[in-house]
Each structure stands twice: as structure tokens, then as C-alpha cells.
Amino acid sequence: MMDTGRVDTREYELRATVRDIYEELLEWDRQYSTKTLQGLQCQYEPVPTLPKGKRKVSDTQKGSGSEVFSMETFDKQANTQLVADKMKMDVKFAPVPRYESCTPVSRNIVVGDDSDHMPFSPYSDDPKFAFEPYHEEHKYFEWQKRHLDPDLEMLAIETISRLHLSPEELDDIEIDGLKPQPGITRVSQRRDYPEMPQGWSGALPYNPPHVEAAPSEILRNITRYFCNNPNCLTGYCDSHSDELPDIPLSLPTVASDALNNAATDPCGEDCFLLDFSTRPINDPWDATDIELLQLLFETSPDAMPCDLSVICRKPCYQVLKRRKDYLISLDSARSDRPTKRPLPPRFNDHDPTRYTPNIPCGHDGPCNAMSDCPCWNNDAHCTLSCRCDKKCLRQRKGCTCSATRKGRKCSSTRCSCFEAHLECDPRICIGCCARDSHDPTSCRNVYIQQGLWKATEVSPTDWGLGLFLLEDADEGDMIMEYTGELIFEPTTRSRDHVVSHRGRGYLFQLNSTMSIDSSYVGNASRYINHNKNANCRANIRLVNGEHRIGVFATKPLKKGTEVLFDYGPSFFQTKGAEPQKPQKPEDQEIQEIKKKRLKRNPRGYEVDAHGVTLSHRSLDEKDVPMQMEKEGPVTEAVVDGWRTEGEGVLLVSSIASSVVSQSHARQSEG
Ligand SMILES: C[S@@+](CC[C@H](N)C(=O)[O-])C[C@H]1O[C@@H](n2cnc3c(N)ncnc32)[C@H](O)[C@@H]1O
């Protein structure tokens, strides 16, 4: 009895607190919304109608003419006329070909599969895009995804804070609204709150960096967020956390006296480029300043003193002096080292228990969202230890085949990549023979290094854009790495709808399950065109377990040559027959629309029961709808097959009526 009473009181207290906080939140929300709406209101001033004859054409636009736009406000039955100068567009400002934006990256990014949620529907303004099959590849729209309501989350944190509950206690309480829902992270499992509420007792995997903390501590806290594997962009990644060692400290490669070769203009009156050799450092540098600079030297040792001085807020010449001291200290540390080097740690890629998280999936069938597989949850590959069914689409073949694959090998026994039969990437390879020499190209096993790339430029060709050499290349020289997103087969399939519609594809198939797509993320190598008599070839290599593609010259190439490789027989097969020399896609599209329209109606426009059909691409006199000449507002219009209402109609009808008034004006002048 006593116990029950205590539970009831506790529950009563909890419910009352939640209700109080909820009401406070509502009140705050009401005030906030009112203030925001007030801030958005502005004084309405009607645009005056210009009497005929007073319409002015600006001097700069003389010869270009002007147009009158009619704006109808349907609810007020008012009509306003606006004069707009018609501008002649300079060729320099002509629109660039319609290329989607592509984020530049220097390394492949492991994406795996696109989300089941579709953030937006591509080409939604283009009726020719077959959106239905594309939509079928996705389960929901992004807005249908369930997120934890931020108000509820605030309510939960505030309740923890006021009642000194632990997050776990809150998660266990069955209170409407606060009850954890399936698919949404429980409060106790969240680890990214900026400030933890009072009373929080759960262990936090993430410590928010505090401004008062030492620079190295802030950096350590921030970097804990990132995965050790430079190819993985998953924050707090669980799959790769122990897979790779920390990225080794970079060592300076440029001598301090050589730094001025890289600078042109002094950054200010304290710049190291002006001679300060005799001036002492007498500004106060406290321990934090020195630690910050030391950290900067360790993480970006070849950074210019001008840049470091901005970060440290110290005079530039003093930064250079400290850099010299830092290099001397490094040298003495090196000479103090015992002459016999300890053996490098072994790179255990051939040991799946170390290389991959050894957490068996614990399910029978193929790995999927229902099976709680850690790889699946983290959008990562299925690794050997997952013990997924062979049919799993995410299985990383590289894990098994790396031991037998023959690549260009390092023959130095000092190099652990050699032992692991892997290509070496000195940035992530422990015990690489290139690390001590400070020259990444010195390792004979180095395969794809940015420093070895050729200078190139992108220019127009017969097949859209293409890649051209800006310097000579010898046979076997590396041109550049083909980078992009590493995606799995289901995502390749769903992206294929967009590729076929666009008429251009950037997919490089690695094997039956995985491809590199540089449609949205990549570098200039995405512009390399296909030719059967290619001058380059693309080699796929496994570098520390990740697939990478290098493009190499197969013959000596002169500066100005277009870089071409053979896409292989399947590329054009999957996307229809090898295309003929293309017309400009825009022209082709417009011509087809015009042809269809003229066939349907020789006067070039159509009127249907609902309104008008207009082309927003080629609006000219022919497109003026008959209904615009009749009285009464248009309530609905059909633009290129899409029915539109409200503001869309206003825009269409105002453009159309401007064309009507122009044609009337011309007729009366005539
Ligand atoms: C990797 S992209 C190459 C860059 C492309 N030209 C551009 O402007 O973005 C591949 C696409 O270029 C076009 N392409 C490249 N070489 C071609 C060729 N020999 N014949 C026809 N189309 C080609 C095809 O549209 C193909 O899907």
C-alpha cells in the first residue's frame, strides 16, 4: 500500500511538472509567433498605373523596348499595369548548359544506399521525366519521415532538469507524448545535446567542447565525432571505429626559409616577408597561445605563417620564429631516438576479427533493415564478421579478395601494405616506408596520390564537356583519380532513372554490387569521354580495403590532348544504343514541343475547357490564348500539361495579357 502511494505521488508530481512546462512552452510559443508575424508585416502601397504616353524607357535600354505587364488581383477584381524594360542579354551572361552541381572531393565517399526517403522529386517541373518508376524506388517523401518533435524533446529535457531524473528514468516513464516511439532514439541514447540538463547522470559518449578548455582538448573532442576511416562520413560511426589507426601526425615538408617562395604580398606590417630577423619576440605568449600554435604545426605543418597568425592572433613574423624553434625541437627529438627502429606494427587487414567489427548479425536471412545489423544501421558495408547471407547486397567483396589480388606491389619488406598485399596509402597506412622520408611518393607501393596527378582543364567537346591535358604525359603516367560516391546496386538502379532522363551518366561500375558515381560528388575526371581508341585506361585497385580508380595514359600524350578511355561494352548497352552525335538537348526539346503543338493546332495554341495551354519555354504571339481576350478572370490554366491554380495562373495570365495588349497595340498602330 505504502509503495503504491509513493509511486502515485511521484507520478502525480511528474504529470504536474510536465503540464506546467507544457503550458509555459505554449505561452512562449504564442508570444514568439505573434512577434515574428508582426515583424513580417509591411505597409501595403498600391503600384500606380502609368497613363499611356508617360511610359518611359531608360536610356541604357533604348532600342531594347519595353513591355507592359498586367497584374490582376482576383479577389479584389483590381488590375494594375506595370512597365518593365526589356533587356538585351549580353552573350557573356547567356545561361550555362544545364549541369547539376557536383561537390568536389579528393577521396571517394562511402554512401552505400540513398535513403528510402526522397528529399525531393527531381525534374518536378519537367513533364517528360518518368517520375512514377523513380518514386517507386523510394518508400516515402522526406517530410513523411518521423522525427522526434523538438517541442517534446525540450519538454523531456526540462522535466529531467526540474525533477532531477536520470534520462533512463524518463525513458521508462509512460507519459503521453513523452513515451518513446519506435524508430526514434530514446532520450538516454542521444549524445548530441549542446548542454546537458542538470541531473543528467547517464554516461555521455560525447563531451561538448568548452571554450575554456585547452585547444588540444577541444580538437580531441571535435575529432571524436568523426570516423577514423577518412572515407566514412558517418558521425559517431560504430562500424569503423577500431578499424584504422589514428591518422598519423603530418610532418613539415617545407623549410621555413623556403616559405616566402609560396607567398606574394605581405599580409600586413608584421608579415614575415618583411625582414624582422633582428626583432625579438617580446609580445606575451601564454601557455594556451603556445599550445594552439603547436597544435596547428602538428596538424597543418606547411601552413603559411600569414594564415596561422590570423588563427593565433599573433604577429606573423613571431609565428615564423616559433616555427623555426619547432623544427629545431623536432630535429633534436629525432636525434635522441635510438638508432635501431622498433618494428612497425603489423597491419592486420588479413585478420577479419581486427579489421572489422566482430559483431555477428545474429539473423538467418539476408541483411536488411529489420535485422538490426550494425552495418545496415550505419549505412556501411557488410563486413566479413557480419556473417550475412551471401546474397546481401552490401557485402564488401574486397574483404575476401584483397589477399589474392595482384596489384603493383611494394617490394620493401618494411612496408606493412606489402605484407597485407594491399596498395599503400601513406596517409592511413601504419608503418608505411614513406612516412619517415616525408615524401609520400617515395613508397614504391604508392598507387593513387594527388601529388602525381597531371594538370588538366575541362572544355566543350562533341559530347558535351571533356577533359584535356595541360601538360605532356608519358605512357603509364597517372592522369588523375576517378572519385565519387561509392554506392550499392539498389541505389545505382534508382539513380539510373535520372541518368536516362538527363542523357549523361557518371557511373563507374566496380563489380556487380558496387559502383562509383560522380554525378553529385567528384572531380574533373567525371568529364572524361568514351572512345574505342582510347589514350588512357582506368585501373581499379583496393587501397586499404577501399576501391579506388586511377586513370593512366596508355601512350605518350601531348599537352592539349583530350583524355579518353573506353567505357567498356556495358556502359551504352544499359542506357540504350551508343548515341549518335547529339543535338543540343534544349533545342531538340523545344523543336519537339513546337512540332507537336503545330500538329494539334495550326495556330500554335490550345484552349481547353479549363483555361489555356501555354509554353513557358517559347512564349510568343502564337501562344496567346483566346480566353484572354474574353471577359472574366482565368481560374485555372494548363502549362505544358500541368494544371495550375492560384498564383501560377496569375503569372501565366499576366504574361499572356501582356502579349495580348502588345499585339493589340501593334494591330492598332498598323
Ligand atoms: C562520364 S560522362 C562524360 C562527360 C560528359 N561529356 C559531360 O559533358 O558531362 C559520360 C557521358 O558523356 C557522353 N559521352 C561520352 N563519350 C561519348 C561518346 N563517345 N559517344 C556518345 N556519348 C558520349 C554520354 O552522354 C555519357 O553518358
The ligand as an ORCA input file, in Angstrom:
! r2SCAN-3c Opt
* xyz 0 1
  C      31.265     10.481    -67.787
  S      30.292     11.481    -68.768
  C      31.452     12.311    -69.739
  C      31.309     13.802    -69.646
  C      30.164     14.351    -70.446
  N      30.573     14.556    -71.814
  C      29.645     15.650    -69.848
  O      29.528     16.654    -70.538
  O      29.354     15.679    -68.670
  C      29.574     10.273    -69.829
  C      28.521     10.813    -70.745
  O      29.126     11.561    -71.795
  C      28.532     11.230    -73.053
  N      29.574     10.593    -73.888
  C      30.854     10.459    -73.579
  N      31.530      9.882    -74.594
  C      30.643      9.627    -75.556
  C      30.728      9.037    -76.846
  N      31.856      8.585    -77.357
  N      29.594      8.942    -77.562
  C      28.451      9.412    -77.073
  N      28.297      9.978    -75.864
  C      29.376     10.093    -75.116
  C      27.377     10.287    -72.754
  O      26.237     11.091    -72.600
  C      27.760      9.700    -71.431
  O      26.626      9.317    -70.663
*
